[in-house]
Amino acid sequence: MISENAGPGHAGNLGFRNIDRQDRCAELRTCAGEPFAAGSGFRAAAVNEAVGIGFEQMALVEIYADVNPGDTAQLRILEEAGFHHDVEQREQQDLVRMVLSEPDWKAARGLGPRVVLMQPQFLPWLGYLELIHRADVFVFLDDFQFLRRSWGHRNRLFVVKGKEGMITLPVRHECNQEATFLDLAEAETTIWRRKFLNLLNQNYRNAPYGVAVLALVTEWLARAYPSIAELEIALVERIAAYLDLRPRFVRSSSLNVTGLRRSWRLKALLEKLGAGTYVSAHGSFPYMKEDEVFPLAELPTYFQDHIPRAYKQHGSDAFVPRLSCLDALANLGPAEVRTTLQGTDWWQNWGERSAAEETLLRQDLTSQET
């Protein structure tokens, strides 16, 4: 059973221990007795299932197993699953350490890329960066509909000492409610940019990394952008480079998938990219379920369940979660941000996300009745 509150998955008497959330590694351990005594066929299937859970749902980057050198059957099963002998000398000479990295696991199975599809965001929060961190291919849905008062239009930051407020991007009036991120442009360019830089200067310059954030944002706003899409994507790509997050960035407008709506369009984009796994934001599940296109039998889908990790915020005694990632960047170094943004300990599969949504619905109905 997968231990240490890693999640509900299990594969017989096999599981993970010594789970290191910071370095994203864990020990795979098999227990003596049934059902593994039944034969190597079950053991091999269980190992392969557990490894998949470890890499996809626990977001591990390395799995290791310490094996008795006399257990030739277990060594063979691990080797067939892609594990190899650790080249480093171990203190416990009576055990053999076998290791498997996520890239080696994916390559051995010929798995397609892990794809994330997201609309651009204005001053995105850490959960958005977590999806970038998780992706092999991150697709900006730049030719999708822009919604006012969405996270593509505004976000939260400290606006005075210890008090958060909403920062809204001024957008040129557009009567077309179907306008996309590519169809719209920022309004009042000089005024809002000056005010925004002044706000950052007043609230974040004296933060530990405030000067670096101000330099990054000033460089971003030194250019003119033809659309909201270009403006928002430019900042996200700068932040990703600063944090050394390096998926392949793609824009949906370059993929020529048109004439479809919602889940049907997402499916077509994933097929065009040859996705091996689809990773989705938490809030996408309701409309995906309503459309009845997902789940796809040939494409596993996993959902983010981001829980903000607290960090010390300049100017605030109590931690305020879910601010724009600029707050974290001003308070933490790049390596610390890469650790802090990983707020999902268990990436839910379709069945788990569905069960969680049903539980929430029942709770809502119960609260309404009372």
For each residue, the residues with C-beta under 8 A, 3 or more apart:
1: 10 13 15
2: 6 7 8 9 10 15 16 50 53 58
3: 6 15 16 17 19
4: 16 17 19
5: 345
6: 2 3 16 19 26 58 345 346
7: 2 53 57 58 345 346
8: 2 352
9: 2 50 53 57
10: 1 2 14 15
11: 14 15 45 46 47 49 50 53
12: 35 36 42 46
13: 1 30 31 32 33 34 35 36
14: 10 11 28 29 30 31 36 43 46 47 50
15: 1 2 3 10 11 28 29 31 50
16: 2 3 4 6 19 26 27 28 29 50 54 58 63
17: 3 4 26 27 29
18: 26 27
19: 3 4 6 16 26 58
20: 23 24 25 26
21: 24 342 345
22: 339
23: 20 61 62
24: 20 21 59 60 61 62 342
25: 20 60 61 62 63 64
26: 6 16 17 18 19 20 54 58 60 63 64
27: 16 17 18 63 64 65 66
28: 14 15 16 47 50 51 54 63 64 65
29: 14 15 16 17 65 66
30: 13 14 36 43 46 47 65 74
31: 13 14 15 36
32: 13 36 37
33: 13 36 37
34: 13 37 38
35: 12 13 38 42 46
36: 12 13 14 30 31 32 33 42 43 46
37: 32 33 34
38: 34 35 42
39: 42 43
40: 43 44 73 76 77
41: 44 45
42: 12 35 36 38 39 45 46
43: 14 30 36 39 40 46 47 73 74 77
44: 40 41 47 48 77 80 81
45: 11 41 42 48 49
46: 11 12 14 30 35 36 42 43 49 50
47: 11 14 28 30 43 44 50 51 77 78 81
48: 44 45 51 52 81
49: 11 45 46 52 53
50: 2 9 11 14 15 16 28 46 47 53 54
51: 28 47 48 54 55 63 81 82 100 105
52: 48 49 55 56
53: 2 7 9 11 49 50 56 57 58
54: 16 26 28 50 51 57 58 60 63
55: 51 52 58 59 60 61 63 102 105 106
56: 52 53 59 277 300 302 347
57: 7 9 53 54 302 346 347 348 349
58: 2 6 7 16 19 26 53 54 55 345 346 347
59: 24 55 56 134 342 344 345 347
60: 24 25 26 54 55 63 102
61: 23 24 25 55 101 102
62: 23 24 25 99 100 101 102
63: 16 25 26 27 28 51 54 55 60 83 99 100
64: 25 26 27 28 86 97 98 99 100
65: 27 28 29 30 78 83 97 98
66: 27 29 90 92 95 96 97 98
67: 71 74 75 78 95 96 97 98
68: 71 74 94 95 96
69: 75 94 95 96
70:
71: 67 68 74 75
72: 75 76
73: 40 43 76 77
74: 30 43 67 68 71 77 78
75: 67 69 71 72 78 79 96 98
76: 40 72 73 79 80
77: 40 43 44 47 73 74 80 81
78: 47 65 67 74 75 81 83 98 100
79: 75 76 82 83 84 98
80: 44 76 77
81: 44 47 48 51 77 78 100
82: 51 79 100 104 105 108
83: 63 65 78 79 98 99 100
84: 79 98 99 100
85: 96 97 98 99
86: 64 90 97 98 99
87:
88: 97
89:
90: 66 86 93 95 97
91:
92: 66 95
93: 90
94: 68 69
95: 66 67 68 69 90 92
96: 66 67 68 69 75 85
97: 64 65 66 67 85 86 88 90
98: 64 65 66 67 75 78 79 83 84 85 86
99: 62 63 64 83 84 85 86
100: 51 62 63 64 78 81 82 83 84 104 105
101: 61 62 104 105
102: 55 60 61 62 105 106
103: 106 107
104: 82 100 101 107 108
105: 51 55 82 100 101 102 108 109
106: 55 102 103 109 111 276
107: 103 104 110 111
108: 82 104 105
109: 105 106
110: 107
111: 106 107 276 277
112: 115 273 274 275 276 277
113: 135 136 137 248 273 274 275 276 277
114: 134 135 136 137 275 276 277 278 279
115: 112 135 136 137 138 139 270 273 275 277 278 279
116: 131 132 134 135 137 138 139 247 278 279 280
117: 139 141 252 266 269 270 278 280
118: 121 128 131 138 139 140 141 281
119: 140 141 142 144 150 152 181
120: 140 141 142 152 181 228 229 232 233 236
121: 118 124 125 128 151 152 155 232 236
122: 151 152 153 154 155 167 169 232
123: 155 157 167 235 324 325 326
124: 121 128 129 151 155 236 239 324 325
125: 121 128 129 151 155 156 322 323 324 325
126: 129 130 306 308 325 328 337 340 341 343
127: 130 131 281 304 306 308 322 341 343
128: 118 121 124 125 131 132 236 325
129: 124 125 126 132 133 239 240 243 245 325 337 341
130: 126 127 133 134 304 306 341 342 343 344
131: 116 118 127 128 134 135 138 279 281 304
132: 116 128 129 135 138 236 240 245 247
133: 129 130 245 338 341 342
134: 59 114 116 130 131 279 304 347
135: 113 114 115 116 131 132 138 247 279
136: 113 114 115 247 248
137: 113 114 115 116 247 248 250 273 275
138: 115 116 118 131 132 135 247 248 249 250
139: 115 116 117 118 250 251 252 255 269 273
140: 118 119 120 229 233 236 249 250 251 252
141: 117 118 119 120 144 181 252
142: 119 120 180 181 182 227 229 233 251 252 253
143: 180 181 182 229 251 252 253
144: 119 141 180 181 252
145: 177 178 179 180
146: 150 152 153 171 179 180 181 183 184 228
147: 150 152 153
148: 153 171
149: 153 154
150: 119 146 147 153 154
151: 121 122 124 125 154 155
152: 119 120 121 122 146 147 181 228 232
153: 122 146 147 148 149 150 168 169 171
154: 122 149 150 151 166 167 168 169
155: 121 122 123 124 125 151 166 167 323 324
156: 125 164 165 166 167 322 323 324
157: 123 164 165 167 199 200 203 323 324 326 327
158: 161 162 163 164 165 203 204 313 315 316 320 323 327
159: 163 164 165 167 199 203
160: 163 165 203
161: 158 203 315 316
162: 158 315 316 317
163: 158 159 160
164: 156 157 158 159 320 323
165: 156 157 158 159 160
166: 154 155 156
167: 122 123 154 155 156 157 159 196 199 324
168: 153 154
169: 122 153 154 186 192 228 231
170: 186 187 188 192
171: 146 148 153 174 184 185 186 187 228
172: 184 185 186 187
173: 187
174: 171 179 183 184
175:
176: 179 183
177: 145
178: 145
179: 145 146 174 176 183 184
180: 142 143 144 145 146 183 184 229
181: 119 120 141 142 143 144 146 152 184 227 228 229 232
182: 142 143 227 228 229 253
183: 146 174 176 179 180 227
184: 146 171 172 174 179 180 181 227 228
185: 171 172 225 226 227 228
186: 169 170 171 172 189 192 225 228 231
187: 170 171 172 173 192
188: 170 191 192
189: 186 192 193 224
190: 193 194
191: 188 194 195
192: 169 170 186 187 188 189 195 196
193: 189 190 196 197 221
194: 190 191 197 198
195: 191 192 198 199
196: 167 192 193 199 200 217 221
197: 193 194 200 201 214 217 218 221
198: 194 195 201 202
199: 157 159 167 195 196 202 203
200: 157 196 197 203 204 205 210 213 214 217 326
201: 197 198 204 205 214
202: 198 199 205
203: 157 158 159 160 161 199 200 315
204: 158 200 201 207 210 213 214 314 326 327 330
205: 200 201 202 210 211 214
206: 210 314
207: 204 210 213 314 315 330 331
208: 314 330 331 332 333
209: 212 213 329 330 331 332 333
210: 200 204 205 206 207 213 214 314 330
211: 205 214 215
212: 209 215 216 242 329 330
213: 200 204 207 209 210 216 217 326 329 330
214: 197 200 201 204 205 210 211 217 218
215: 211 212 218 219
216: 212 213 219 220 238 239 242 329
217: 196 197 200 213 214 220 221 235 326
218: 197 214 215 221 222
219: 215 216 222 238
220: 216 217 223 234 235 238
221: 193 196 197 217 218
222: 218 219
223: 220 234
224: 189
225: 185 186 228 230 231 234
226: 185 230
227: 142 181 182 183 184 185 230 231
228: 120 146 152 169 171 181 182 184 185 186 225 231 232
229: 120 140 142 143 180 181 182 232 233 251 253
230: 225 226 227 233 234
231: 169 186 225 227 228 234 235
232: 120 121 122 152 181 228 229 235 236
233: 120 140 142 229 230 236 237 249 251
234: 220 223 225 230 231 237 238
235: 123 217 220 231 232 238 239
236: 120 121 124 128 132 140 232 233 239 240
237: 233 234 240 241 249
238: 216 219 220 234 235 241 242
239: 124 129 216 235 236 242 243 325 329
240: 129 132 236 237 243 245 246 247 249
241: 237 238 244 245 246
242: 212 216 238 239 329 334
243: 129 239 240 334 337 338
244: 241 334 338
245: 129 132 133 240 241 338
246: 240 241
247: 116 132 135 136 137 138 240
248: 113 136 137 138
249: 138 140 233 237 240
250: 137 138 139 140 254 255 273
251: 139 140 142 143 229 233 254 255
252: 117 139 140 141 142 143 144 255 257 269
253: 142 143 182 229
254: 250 251
255: 139 250 251 252 269 272 273
256:
257: 252 260 265 268 269 272
258:
259:
260: 257 264 265 268
261: 264 265
262: 265 266 287 291
263: 266 267 287 288 291 292 293 294
264: 260 261 267 268 291 293
265: 257 260 261 262 268 269
266: 117 262 263 269 270 278 288 293
267: 263 264 270 271 293 294 296
268: 257 260 264 265 271 272
269: 117 139 252 255 257 265 266 272 273
270: 115 117 266 267 273 275 278 296 299
271: 267 268 274 275
272: 255 257 268 269
273: 112 113 115 137 139 250 255 269 270
274: 112 113 271
275: 112 113 114 115 137 270 271 278 299
276: 106 111 112 113 114 299
277: 56 111 112 113 114 115 299 300 301 302
278: 114 115 116 117 266 270 275 296 299 300 301 302
279: 114 115 116 131 134 135 301 302 303 304 347
280: 116 117 284 285 288 301 302 303 304
281: 118 127 131 284 303 304
282: 285 303 304 305 306
283: 286
284: 280 281 287 288 303
285: 280 282 288 289 303 353 354 357
286: 283 289 290 357
287: 262 263 284 290 291
288: 263 266 280 284 285 291 293 294
289: 285 286 292 294 354 357
290: 286 287
291: 262 263 264 287 288 294
292: 263 289
293: 263 264 266 267 288 296
294: 263 267 288 289 291 301 350
295: 299 301 350
296: 267 270 278 293 299 301
297:
298:
299: 270 275 276 277 278 295 296
300: 56 277 278 349
301: 277 278 279 280 294 295 296 349 350
302: 56 57 277 278 279 280 347 348 349
303: 279 280 281 282 284 285 347 348 349 350 352 353
304: 127 130 131 134 279 280 281 282 344 347
305: 282 344 345 346 347 348
306: 126 127 130 282 343 344
307: 343 344 345
308: 126 127 321 322 343
309: 339 340 342 343
310: 319 321
311: 319 328 331 332 336 340
312: 319 331
313: 158 316 319 320 327 331
314: 204 206 207 208 210 330 331
315: 158 161 162 203 207
316: 158 161 162 313 319 320
317: 162
318:
319: 310 311 312 313 316
320: 158 164 313 316 323
321: 308 310
322: 125 127 156 308
323: 125 155 156 157 158 164 320 326 327 328
324: 123 124 125 155 156 157 167 327
325: 123 124 125 126 128 129 239 328 329 337 341
326: 123 157 200 204 213 217 323 329 330
327: 157 158 204 313 323 324 330 331
328: 126 311 323 325 331 332 337 340 341
329: 209 212 213 216 239 242 325 326 332 337
330: 204 207 208 209 210 212 213 314 326 327
331: 207 208 209 311 312 313 314 327 328
332: 208 209 311 328 329 336 337 340
333: 208 209 336 337
334: 242 243 244 337 338
335: 338 339
336: 311 332 333 339 340
337: 126 129 243 325 328 329 332 333 334 340 341
338: 133 243 244 245 334 335 341 342
339: 22 309 335 336 342
340: 126 309 311 328 332 336 337 343
341: 126 127 129 130 133 325 328 337 338
342: 21 24 59 130 133 309 338 339
343: 126 127 130 306 307 308 309 340
344: 59 130 304 305 306 307 347
345: 5 6 7 21 58 59 305 307
346: 6 7 57 58 305
347: 56 57 58 59 134 279 302 303 304 305 344
348: 57 302 303 305 352 353 356
349: 57 300 301 302 303 352 353
350: 294 295 301 303 353 354
351: 354 355
352: 8 303 348 349 355 356
353: 285 303 348 349 350 356 357
354: 285 289 350 351 357 358
355: 351 352 358 359
356: 348 352 353 359 360
357: 285 286 289 353 354 360 361
358: 354 355 361 362
359: 355 356 362 363
360: 356 357 363 364
361: 357 358 364 365
362: 358 359 365 366
363: 359 360 366 367
364: 360 361 367 368
365: 361 362 368 369
366: 362 363 369 370
367: 363 364 370
368: 364 365
369: 365 366
370: 366 367
